[in-house]
């Protein structure tokens, strides 16, 4: 019977310790608040939604012209003559250009809080690499997030990130096919 008492005492001591270690991450949070990133090491979900559209067009039409006329005449007795000359210059230029760019990016990535600045903004950093069929895609992201922009699901939209640096790079067989050949690269360097 005494062994059973000791076992009960040990369990009464261990259960609170286990529970404390399990919920240690929420020590400073209210029971009624959502779990949101707030300190160094916390994770936050970034919902990358970027839509960029840019159109630019320009037309130029320029004309300039100058005409000089001169004439001289004489008459002496029965002979007469007229001499004349024209001198003219002209300049005409016409040019046009147009650019269109549409870009749409949709992705999700988890970021880590690496710093909290003096006003409470969270500096985040993320990197995700996926490899499918020999194609490697790497997403890197960093920026500043205001805690108020983090929603109740501990997620923030990319357009709410200040000083956002988003890089998406691909490497593999598809990327290699899209690059120009060596001769084309060499000719581009020359001209």
TORKOL-4160 file (C-alpha; in steps of 0.2 Angstrom, whole numbers, padded with zeros to 4 digits, m for minus):
191
<pt num="1" X="0000" Y="0000" Z="0000"/>
<pt num="2" X="0014" Y="0012" Z="0004"/>
<pt num="3" X="0021" Y="0009" Z="m0014"/>
<pt num="4" X="0005" Y="0014" Z="m0021"/>
<pt num="5" X="0005" Y="0030" Z="m0011"/>
<pt num="6" X="0022" Y="0035" Z="m0017"/>
<pt num="7" X="0017" Y="0032" Z="m0035"/>
<pt num="8" X="0002" Y="0043" Z="m0033"/>
<pt num="9" X="0013" Y="0057" Z="m0025"/>
<pt num="10" X="0025" Y="0055" Z="m0040"/>
<pt num="11" X="0011" Y="0056" Z="m0052"/>
<pt num="12" X="0004" Y="0072" Z="m0044"/>
<pt num="13" X="0020" Y="0080" Z="m0045"/>
<pt num="14" X="0024" Y="0075" Z="m0063"/>
<pt num="15" X="0007" Y="0079" Z="m0071"/>
<pt num="16" X="0008" Y="0098" Z="m0068"/>
<pt num="17" X="0026" Y="0098" Z="m0074"/>
<pt num="18" X="0021" Y="0089" Z="m0090"/>
<pt num="19" X="0006" Y="0101" Z="m0092"/>
<pt num="20" X="0017" Y="0116" Z="m0089"/>
<pt num="21" X="0030" Y="0111" Z="m0102"/>
<pt num="22" X="0016" Y="0107" Z="m0115"/>
<pt num="23" X="0008" Y="0124" Z="m0113"/>
<pt num="24" X="0024" Y="0135" Z="m0109"/>
<pt num="25" X="0023" Y="0144" Z="m0126"/>
<pt num="26" X="0006" Y="0152" Z="m0121"/>
<pt num="27" X="0012" Y="0158" Z="m0103"/>
<pt num="28" X="0011" Y="0177" Z="m0107"/>
<pt num="29" X="m0006" Y="0176" Z="m0117"/>
<pt num="30" X="m0023" Y="0177" Z="m0111"/>
<pt num="31" X="m0034" Y="0162" Z="m0112"/>
<pt num="32" X="m0047" Y="0172" Z="m0123"/>
<pt num="33" X="m0034" Y="0179" Z="m0135"/>
<pt num="34" X="m0029" Y="0171" Z="m0152"/>
<pt num="35" X="m0012" Y="0163" Z="m0153"/>
<pt num="36" X="m0002" Y="0176" Z="m0164"/>
<pt num="37" X="0016" Y="0178" Z="m0167"/>
<pt num="38" X="0023" Y="0192" Z="m0155"/>
<pt num="39" X="0041" Y="0187" Z="m0151"/>
<pt num="40" X="0058" Y="0181" Z="m0158"/>
<pt num="41" X="0056" Y="0163" Z="m0164"/>
<pt num="42" X="0037" Y="0163" Z="m0167"/>
<pt num="43" X="0030" Y="0157" Z="m0183"/>
<pt num="44" X="0018" Y="0167" Z="m0194"/>
<pt num="45" X="0009" Y="0161" Z="m0210"/>
<pt num="46" X="0012" Y="0173" Z="m0225"/>
<pt num="47" X="m0001" Y="0173" Z="m0239"/>
<pt num="48" X="0008" Y="0179" Z="m0254"/>
<pt num="49" X="m0005" Y="0188" Z="m0265"/>
<pt num="50" X="0003" Y="0199" Z="m0278"/>
<pt num="51" X="m0006" Y="0206" Z="m0293"/>
<pt num="52" X="0004" Y="0219" Z="m0303"/>
<pt num="53" X="m0002" Y="0227" Z="m0319"/>
<pt num="54" X="0007" Y="0241" Z="m0328"/>
<pt num="55" X="0004" Y="0249" Z="m0345"/>
<pt num="56" X="0014" Y="0263" Z="m0352"/>
<pt num="57" X="0013" Y="0271" Z="m0369"/>
<pt num="58" X="0021" Y="0286" Z="m0377"/>
<pt num="59" X="0019" Y="0294" Z="m0395"/>
<pt num="60" X="0031" Y="0308" Z="m0401"/>
<pt num="61" X="0028" Y="0317" Z="m0417"/>
<pt num="62" X="0040" Y="0332" Z="m0421"/>
<pt num="63" X="0041" Y="0342" Z="m0437"/>
<pt num="64" X="0051" Y="0357" Z="m0441"/>
<pt num="65" X="0054" Y="0366" Z="m0458"/>
<pt num="66" X="0063" Y="0381" Z="m0464"/>
<pt num="67" X="0061" Y="0389" Z="m0482"/>
<pt num="68" X="0072" Y="0403" Z="m0489"/>
<pt num="69" X="0068" Y="0410" Z="m0506"/>
<pt num="70" X="0078" Y="0423" Z="m0516"/>
<pt num="71" X="0076" Y="0430" Z="m0533"/>
<pt num="72" X="0084" Y="0442" Z="m0544"/>
<pt num="73" X="0080" Y="0450" Z="m0560"/>
<pt num="74" X="0088" Y="0462" Z="m0573"/>
<pt num="75" X="0083" Y="0471" Z="m0589"/>
<pt num="76" X="0095" Y="0479" Z="m0600"/>
<pt num="77" X="0089" Y="0484" Z="m0617"/>
<pt num="78" X="0081" Y="0470" Z="m0626"/>
<pt num="79" X="0088" Y="0456" Z="m0615"/>
<pt num="80" X="0082" Y="0452" Z="m0598"/>
<pt num="81" X="0084" Y="0438" Z="m0586"/>
<pt num="82" X="0077" Y="0431" Z="m0570"/>
<pt num="83" X="0087" Y="0421" Z="m0558"/>
<pt num="84" X="0080" Y="0413" Z="m0543"/>
<pt num="85" X="0085" Y="0401" Z="m0530"/>
<pt num="86" X="0076" Y="0391" Z="m0516"/>
<pt num="87" X="0085" Y="0385" Z="m0500"/>
<pt num="88" X="0075" Y="0374" Z="m0488"/>
<pt num="89" X="0078" Y="0363" Z="m0473"/>
<pt num="90" X="0067" Y="0351" Z="m0465"/>
<pt num="91" X="0067" Y="0339" Z="m0450"/>
<pt num="92" X="0054" Y="0326" Z="m0446"/>
<pt num="93" X="0054" Y="0314" Z="m0432"/>
<pt num="94" X="0040" Y="0301" Z="m0427"/>
<pt num="95" X="0042" Y="0288" Z="m0413"/>
<pt num="96" X="0031" Y="0277" Z="m0402"/>
<pt num="97" X="0033" Y="0264" Z="m0389"/>
<pt num="98" X="0022" Y="0254" Z="m0378"/>
<pt num="99" X="0024" Y="0242" Z="m0363"/>
<pt num="100" X="0012" Y="0230" Z="m0355"/>
<pt num="101" X="0016" Y="0219" Z="m0340"/>
<pt num="102" X="0004" Y="0208" Z="m0330"/>
<pt num="103" X="0010" Y="0198" Z="m0315"/>
<pt num="104" X="0001" Y="0187" Z="m0303"/>
<pt num="105" X="0009" Y="0177" Z="m0288"/>
<pt num="106" X="m0001" Y="0166" Z="m0276"/>
<pt num="107" X="0008" Y="0156" Z="m0263"/>
<pt num="108" X="0009" Y="0152" Z="m0244"/>
<pt num="109" X="0025" Y="0151" Z="m0234"/>
<pt num="110" X="0028" Y="0150" Z="m0216"/>
<pt num="111" X="0040" Y="0164" Z="m0209"/>
<pt num="112" X="0050" Y="0166" Z="m0193"/>
<pt num="113" X="0051" Y="0181" Z="m0182"/>
<pt num="114" X="0069" Y="0186" Z="m0181"/>
<pt num="115" X="0068" Y="0203" Z="m0173"/>
<pt num="116" X="0056" Y="0214" Z="m0164"/>
<pt num="117" X="0060" Y="0233" Z="m0167"/>
<pt num="118" X="0057" Y="0247" Z="m0154"/>
<pt num="119" X="0039" Y="0250" Z="m0159"/>
<pt num="120" X="0034" Y="0232" Z="m0159"/>
<pt num="121" X="0035" Y="0228" Z="m0177"/>
<pt num="122" X="0041" Y="0210" Z="m0181"/>
<pt num="123" X="0055" Y="0207" Z="m0194"/>
<pt num="124" X="0051" Y="0191" Z="m0202"/>
<pt num="125" X="0061" Y="0180" Z="m0214"/>
<pt num="126" X="0056" Y="0164" Z="m0224"/>
<pt num="127" X="0063" Y="0152" Z="m0236"/>
<pt num="128" X="0054" Y="0138" Z="m0245"/>
<pt num="129" X="0062" Y="0126" Z="m0257"/>
<pt num="130" X="0052" Y="0113" Z="m0267"/>
<pt num="131" X="0059" Y="0101" Z="m0280"/>
<pt num="132" X="0047" Y="0092" Z="m0292"/>
<pt num="133" X="0053" Y="0082" Z="m0307"/>
<pt num="134" X="0070" Y="0090" Z="m0307"/>
<pt num="135" X="0064" Y="0108" Z="m0306"/>
<pt num="136" X="0069" Y="0117" Z="m0290"/>
<pt num="137" X="0059" Y="0132" Z="m0285"/>
<pt num="138" X="0065" Y="0143" Z="m0270"/>
<pt num="139" X="0055" Y="0157" Z="m0262"/>
<pt num="140" X="0063" Y="0169" Z="m0250"/>
<pt num="141" X="0054" Y="0183" Z="m0241"/>
<pt num="142" X="0058" Y="0196" Z="m0228"/>
<pt num="143" X="0050" Y="0212" Z="m0222"/>
<pt num="144" X="0042" Y="0220" Z="m0207"/>
<pt num="145" X="0025" Y="0216" Z="m0200"/>
<pt num="146" X="0014" Y="0226" Z="m0189"/>
<pt num="147" X="0006" Y="0215" Z="m0175"/>
<pt num="148" X="m0011" Y="0222" Z="m0179"/>
<pt num="149" X="m0010" Y="0215" Z="m0197"/>
<pt num="150" X="m0009" Y="0197" Z="m0191"/>
<pt num="151" X="m0026" Y="0190" Z="m0192"/>
<pt num="152" X="m0034" Y="0178" Z="m0180"/>
<pt num="153" X="m0027" Y="0163" Z="m0189"/>
<pt num="154" X="m0009" Y="0169" Z="m0186"/>
<pt num="155" X="m0008" Y="0174" Z="m0205"/>
<pt num="156" X="m0004" Y="0190" Z="m0214"/>
<pt num="157" X="m0006" Y="0195" Z="m0232"/>
<pt num="158" X="0010" Y="0199" Z="m0242"/>
<pt num="159" X="0003" Y="0217" Z="m0246"/>
<pt num="160" X="0003" Y="0221" Z="m0228"/>
<pt num="161" X="0021" Y="0218" Z="m0226"/>
<pt num="162" X="0032" Y="0233" Z="m0225"/>
<pt num="163" X="0049" Y="0234" Z="m0235"/>
<pt num="164" X="0044" Y="0217" Z="m0243"/>
<pt num="165" X="0058" Y="0208" Z="m0252"/>
<pt num="166" X="0051" Y="0193" Z="m0261"/>
<pt num="167" X="0061" Y="0182" Z="m0273"/>
<pt num="168" X="0055" Y="0167" Z="m0283"/>
<pt num="169" X="0068" Y="0158" Z="m0292"/>
<pt num="170" X="0067" Y="0142" Z="m0302"/>
<pt num="171" X="0081" Y="0131" Z="m0308"/>
<pt num="172" X="0080" Y="0115" Z="m0318"/>
<pt num="173" X="0076" Y="0108" Z="m0336"/>
<pt num="174" X="0062" Y="0120" Z="m0339"/>
<pt num="175" X="0073" Y="0135" Z="m0334"/>
<pt num="176" X="0087" Y="0129" Z="m0345"/>
<pt num="177" X="0076" Y="0128" Z="m0360"/>
<pt num="178" X="0070" Y="0146" Z="m0358"/>
<pt num="179" X="0088" Y="0153" Z="m0358"/>
<pt num="180" X="0096" Y="0158" Z="m0375"/>
<pt num="181" X="0110" Y="0148" Z="m0382"/>
<pt num="182" X="0128" Y="0152" Z="m0380"/>
<pt num="183" X="0130" Y="0160" Z="m0397"/>
<pt num="184" X="0115" Y="0171" Z="m0394"/>
<pt num="185" X="0123" Y="0176" Z="m0377"/>
<pt num="186" X="0139" Y="0180" Z="m0385"/>
<pt num="187" X="0131" Y="0191" Z="m0398"/>
<pt num="188" X="0121" Y="0200" Z="m0385"/>
<pt num="189" X="0137" Y="0204" Z="m0376"/>
<pt num="190" X="0145" Y="0211" Z="m0392"/>
<pt num="191" X="0130" Y="0221" Z="m0398"/>
